[in-house]
């Protein structure tokens, strides 16, 4: 399975290694606050979604954050993404979350359209700062 997830991460421009993917799956499996869902077609992983329950200081209950979602280019528009979102929503509801959110890079216009078609609204702007060990970029 890690090889197929590697291809998906590469499509998101997040290259990885089999060891890293295995380590992350083990870490996520060790907690109830995170989950990974895969979409399978003919025994091959064609999509992946990672989700995390996040406690927010300013509100209760927690929110669910989709950390990664990707479907192979060859399997898009075949309902795999929708199925992954539905699994994520069920996970979020079971965890008592009040909202499910996701970020998508500005250039991923297809992803923006996909999320809008599937009931996710753009409500915030996302800001990011890459950190080094000294705390500055």
Backbone torsions as a table, in degrees:
resi	resn	phi	psi	omega
1	UNK	NA	-37.0	-178.6
2	UNK	-56.5	-33.3	-178.5
3	UNK	-63.1	-42.0	179.8
4	UNK	-67.7	-39.3	177.9
5	UNK	-65.9	-34.4	176.0
6	UNK	-58.8	-43.5	177.9
7	UNK	-60.9	-41.3	179.7
8	UNK	-65.8	-43.3	178.4
9	UNK	-63.9	-36.2	176.4
10	UNK	-63.6	-37.6	176.8
11	UNK	-62.8	-29.4	177.1
12	UNK	-85.8	3.4	-177.3
13	UNK	63.9	38.6	175.3
14	UNK	-125.5	72.6	-178.6
15	UNK	-60.2	147.3	-176.2
16	UNK	-146.2	-171.1	177.4
17	UNK	-128.6	158.4	177.0
18	UNK	-57.8	-38.8	-179.8
19	UNK	-62.9	-42.9	179.7
20	UNK	-62.8	-45.3	-179.6
21	UNK	-62.3	-45.2	178.4
22	UNK	-60.5	-44.4	-179.8
23	UNK	-62.1	-42.1	179.7
24	UNK	-67.1	-40.1	178.3
25	UNK	-63.7	-43.3	177.0
26	UNK	-61.6	-42.2	179.9
27	UNK	-63.3	-44.6	-179.3
28	UNK	-67.0	-38.9	178.7
29	UNK	-63.0	-22.5	-175.9
30	UNK	-81.7	-1.9	-177.5
31	UNK	-133.4	152.0	174.7
32	UNK	-86.5	-7.1	-175.0
33	UNK	-90.6	-0.2	-180.0
34	UNK	-141.3	155.4	177.4
35	UNK	-153.5	155.8	173.2
36	UNK	-125.4	131.4	176.3
37	UNK	-118.8	142.9	176.3
38	UNK	-122.9	148.7	172.1
39	UNK	-103.3	134.5	-175.0
40	UNK	-123.4	137.5	174.9
41	UNK	-133.7	121.3	-177.9
42	UNK	50.7	47.8	176.9
43	UNK	67.0	9.9	177.6
44	UNK	-111.8	137.4	176.2
45	UNK	-72.0	121.9	-179.0
46	UNK	-117.4	-4.4	178.5
47	UNK	-156.9	154.2	178.6
48	UNK	-144.7	145.3	175.4
49	UNK	-140.4	128.7	174.5
50	UNK	-113.8	136.1	-176.2
51	UNK	-135.9	150.7	-177.4
52	UNK	-139.3	137.3	173.2
53	UNK	-84.9	127.3	-177.3
54	UNK	-121.2	125.6	175.0
55	UNK	-82.8	130.8	178.1
56	UNK	-109.8	138.8	-176.9
57	UNK	-63.4	-37.0	-172.0
58	UNK	-86.7	-4.7	-178.5
59	UNK	-155.6	157.2	168.1
60	UNK	-124.9	152.0	-7.5
61	UNK	-75.2	-177.1	-178.9
62	UNK	-70.1	171.9	175.3
63	UNK	-114.4	157.5	175.1
64	UNK	-105.1	129.9	179.7
65	UNK	-114.0	121.7	172.7
66	UNK	-77.5	119.3	-176.6
67	UNK	-88.4	-39.1	178.8
68	UNK	-146.3	138.7	173.5
69	UNK	-147.6	123.3	178.3
70	UNK	-151.8	140.3	172.2
71	UNK	-122.4	137.2	178.9
72	UNK	-51.2	141.7	178.3
73	UNK	-49.6	-39.3	-176.5
74	UNK	-71.4	-11.8	-175.8
75	UNK	-120.5	13.0	178.0
76	UNK	-75.5	154.3	-178.2
77	UNK	64.2	26.7	177.0
78	UNK	-120.8	18.1	175.5
79	UNK	78.3	2.6	178.7
80	UNK	-66.9	-42.2	178.0
81	UNK	-62.1	-42.8	178.3
82	UNK	-62.0	-42.5	178.8
83	UNK	-62.7	-40.2	178.0
84	UNK	-64.4	-42.0	177.6
85	UNK	-62.8	-39.6	178.5
86	UNK	-64.2	-40.6	177.2
87	UNK	-64.5	-40.7	178.5
88	UNK	-63.7	-41.5	179.9
89	UNK	-64.0	-40.4	177.5
90	UNK	-64.7	-40.7	176.4
91	UNK	-60.7	-45.3	-178.6
92	UNK	-63.9	-43.0	178.8
93	UNK	-63.8	-43.9	179.5
94	UNK	-63.0	-32.0	179.4
95	UNK	-82.2	-1.3	177.7
96	UNK	79.9	22.2	-178.5
97	UNK	-75.7	148.5	179.0
98	UNK	-94.4	-13.8	-175.1
99	UNK	-158.4	153.1	173.5
100	UNK	-121.2	131.3	-177.9
101	UNK	-132.9	159.7	-179.4
102	UNK	-150.0	150.0	172.7
103	UNK	-113.6	150.1	177.3
104	UNK	-141.3	135.1	-179.9
105	UNK	-55.3	150.2	-177.7
106	UNK	-55.7	-33.7	-176.1
107	UNK	-82.4	-6.0	-177.9
108	UNK	-89.7	66.8	-176.0
109	UNK	-62.0	-36.4	177.5
110	UNK	-62.7	-39.1	177.7
111	UNK	-65.6	-40.8	178.6
112	UNK	-58.8	-44.9	179.7
113	UNK	-65.4	-41.1	178.2
114	UNK	-58.9	-48.9	-179.1
115	UNK	-62.9	-42.1	178.8
116	UNK	-63.0	-42.9	178.5
117	UNK	-62.0	-26.1	-176.2
118	UNK	-103.2	22.3	169.4
119	UNK	87.1	9.6	176.4
120	UNK	-96.9	129.1	-178.8
121	UNK	-102.6	147.1	173.7
122	UNK	-79.7	116.3	-176.1
123	UNK	-122.4	-16.7	-175.2
124	UNK	-137.3	167.8	168.3
125	UNK	-109.5	146.1	-175.1
126	UNK	-109.2	129.6	178.0
127	UNK	-119.1	149.2	-174.1
128	UNK	-144.6	143.5	172.4
129	UNK	-133.7	123.2	176.8
130	UNK	-74.6	135.7	-178.1
131	UNK	-110.6	144.8	170.8
132	UNK	-109.0	177.3	-178.2
133	UNK	-62.9	-22.1	178.1
134	UNK	-87.1	-5.7	177.8
135	UNK	89.2	4.7	176.9
136	UNK	-129.1	154.7	-177.2
137	UNK	-83.6	NA	NA
